[in-house]
């Protein structure tokens, strides 16, 4: 952990992992292709609209999620892409113009988190491990992030359930 005034790089990081019955290249493409992301990324019960997707270092994934007339935006800025092994990006809540905003329900949530999606071949399938931690966060923002781990496990668990269902539909088309 590095500290700069009241800013911390990280104390604890969030991690979730799931093994999918699909080759690593297939899972990686599901995470990097607009047509596929639209079928599974985001919270359960929300419709996803991919506003912009540029899968390259410095590129942006800007999306909106809508449910019950409520719309939220998210943004990733890609830092590293190593096909089919790893994707590193900075994630934030966003507005319709791709600006960074606060979490709509948690004012002390960190503005930005670094996320790493690692894809590892495992027993004929793929283990996807997602790791995230705040960057440039105050101590309070770090505490809020850590307090949200259970909620994040539930949210990401639902998202990974949707990915699993999406991958099953791809398997039937092969």
C-alpha positions as CSV (number, residue, x, y, z in Angstrom):
1,X,0.0,0.0,0.0
2,X,1.3,3.4,-0.9
3,X,0.0,6.6,0.7
4,X,0.0,10.1,-0.5
5,X,-1.6,12.5,2.1
6,X,-5.0,10.9,2.8
7,X,-5.0,9.0,-0.5
8,X,-4.3,5.2,-0.6
9,X,-3.5,3.1,-3.5
10,X,-5.0,0.0,-2.0
11,X,-5.5,-1.9,1.2
12,X,-7.7,-4.9,0.2
13,X,-8.8,-5.9,-3.2
14,X,-12.1,-7.5,-4.3
15,X,-11.8,-10.8,-6.1
16,X,-14.3,-13.2,-7.7
17,X,-13.6,-16.2,-9.8
18,X,-15.7,-18.7,-11.9
19,X,-14.9,-21.6,-14.2
20,X,-16.8,-21.7,-17.5
21,X,-17.2,-24.7,-19.7
22,X,-15.8,-22.9,-22.8
23,X,-12.4,-22.4,-24.3
24,X,-10.4,-19.4,-23.1
25,X,-10.5,-17.7,-26.5
26,X,-14.4,-17.9,-26.5
27,X,-14.7,-16.4,-23.0
28,X,-12.2,-13.7,-23.9
29,X,-14.2,-12.7,-27.0
30,X,-17.4,-12.6,-25.0
31,X,-15.7,-10.0,-22.8
32,X,-14.4,-7.9,-25.7
33,X,-17.0,-7.9,-28.5
34,X,-19.9,-5.4,-28.5
35,X,-22.5,-7.9,-29.8
36,X,-21.6,-10.4,-27.0
37,X,-21.3,-7.9,-24.1
38,X,-24.8,-6.6,-24.8
39,X,-26.1,-10.1,-24.0
40,X,-24.6,-10.5,-20.5
41,X,-22.6,-7.6,-19.0
42,X,-24.2,-5.7,-16.1
43,X,-26.6,-6.2,-13.3
44,X,-29.4,-8.8,-13.6
45,X,-32.6,-7.3,-14.7
46,X,-30.9,-4.4,-16.6
47,X,-30.8,-4.0,-20.3
48,X,-27.4,-3.0,-21.6
49,X,-26.6,-0.6,-24.4
50,X,-23.0,-0.5,-25.6
51,X,-22.5,3.2,-26.4
52,X,-18.8,2.9,-27.4
53,X,-16.3,0.0,-27.4
54,X,-12.7,0.4,-28.4
55,X,-10.8,-2.6,-27.2
56,X,-7.2,-1.3,-27.2
57,X,-4.9,0.4,-24.7
58,X,-6.4,3.9,-24.1
59,X,-9.7,2.8,-25.6
60,X,-13.1,3.2,-23.9
61,X,-16.0,0.9,-23.1
62,X,-18.9,3.3,-22.4
63,X,-22.3,1.7,-21.7
64,X,-25.7,2.3,-20.1
65,X,-27.8,0.0,-18.1
66,X,-31.6,0.5,-17.9
67,X,-34.3,-1.0,-15.7
68,X,-37.7,0.3,-14.6
69,X,-37.0,3.7,-16.3
70,X,-33.8,4.1,-14.3
71,X,-30.6,4.5,-16.4
72,X,-27.0,4.3,-15.2
73,X,-23.8,4.7,-17.2
74,X,-20.4,3.0,-16.7
75,X,-17.0,3.5,-18.3
76,X,-13.9,1.5,-18.7
77,X,-10.6,2.9,-19.9
78,X,-8.4,0.0,-21.1
79,X,-4.8,0.0,-19.9
80,X,-3.6,-3.4,-21.1
81,X,-5.0,-6.2,-23.3
82,X,-3.2,-9.5,-23.7
83,X,-5.2,-11.8,-25.9
84,X,-6.6,-14.2,-24.6
85,X,-5.0,-13.9,-21.1
86,X,-5.8,-10.6,-19.5
87,X,-7.7,-7.3,-19.6
88,X,-6.7,-4.4,-17.3
89,X,-8.9,-1.3,-17.2
90,X,-9.9,1.6,-15.0
91,X,-13.6,1.4,-14.2
92,X,-15.9,4.2,-13.1
93,X,-19.6,5.3,-13.0
94,X,-20.2,7.7,-15.8
95,X,-22.7,10.1,-17.3
96,X,-24.2,10.0,-20.8
97,X,-21.2,12.1,-22.1
98,X,-18.6,9.6,-20.8
99,X,-17.6,11.8,-17.9
100,X,-16.7,10.2,-14.5
101,X,-19.4,10.5,-11.8
102,X,-20.1,9.2,-8.3
103,X,-21.9,6.0,-7.6
104,X,-25.6,6.8,-7.8
105,X,-26.2,5.2,-4.4
106,X,-23.0,5.6,-2.5
107,X,-21.4,9.1,-2.3
108,X,-18.2,7.7,-0.7
109,X,-17.6,5.1,-3.3
110,X,-14.2,5.5,-5.0
111,X,-14.4,7.4,-8.3
112,X,-12.1,4.9,-10.1
113,X,-11.1,1.3,-9.6
114,X,-8.5,-0.7,-11.4
115,X,-9.9,-4.0,-12.6
116,X,-8.1,-7.0,-13.9
117,X,-9.8,-9.8,-15.8
118,X,-7.5,-12.9,-16.0
119,X,-8.4,-15.8,-18.2
120,X,-6.8,-19.2,-17.4
121,X,-7.3,-22.5,-19.2
122,X,-8.6,-25.0,-16.6
123,X,-9.7,-28.6,-17.2
124,X,-10.9,-27.9,-20.8
125,X,-12.7,-24.7,-19.7
126,X,-11.7,-21.3,-18.6
127,X,-11.3,-19.8,-15.1
128,X,-12.1,-16.1,-15.2
129,X,-10.9,-14.2,-12.2
130,X,-11.9,-10.5,-11.7
131,X,-9.8,-8.5,-9.3
132,X,-10.6,-4.8,-8.5
133,X,-9.2,-2.2,-6.1
134,X,-9.6,1.6,-5.8
135,X,-7.0,4.0,-7.1
136,X,-6.5,7.5,-5.8
137,X,-9.1,6.8,-3.1
138,X,-9.4,8.5,0.3
139,X,-9.3,6.3,3.4
140,X,-13.1,6.7,3.6
141,X,-13.6,5.6,0.0
142,X,-11.3,2.6,0.6
143,X,-13.4,1.7,3.7
144,X,-16.6,2.0,1.7
145,X,-15.2,-0.2,-1.1
146,X,-14.2,-2.9,1.4
147,X,-17.6,-2.7,3.1
148,X,-19.2,-3.4,-0.3
149,X,-17.5,-6.8,-0.9
150,X,-20.5,-8.9,-0.1
151,X,-22.8,-6.8,-2.3
152,X,-20.1,-6.9,-5.1
153,X,-19.9,-10.7,-4.8
154,X,-23.7,-10.8,-5.3
155,X,-23.7,-8.4,-8.2
156,X,-20.8,-9.9,-10.0
157,X,-22.1,-13.4,-9.3
158,X,-25.3,-12.4,-11.1
159,X,-23.3,-10.9,-14.0
160,X,-21.2,-14.1,-14.2
161,X,-24.4,-16.2,-14.2
162,X,-25.5,-14.2,-17.3
163,X,-22.1,-14.8,-18.9
164,X,-22.5,-18.5,-18.2
165,X,-25.9,-18.6,-19.9
166,X,-24.6,-16.6,-22.9
167,X,-21.7,-19.0,-23.3
168,X,-24.2,-21.9,-23.3
169,X,-26.1,-20.3,-26.2
170,X,-22.8,-20.0,-28.1
171,X,-22.0,-23.7,-27.5
172,X,-25.3,-24.7,-29.1
173,X,-24.4,-22.7,-32.2
174,X,-21.0,-24.4,-32.6
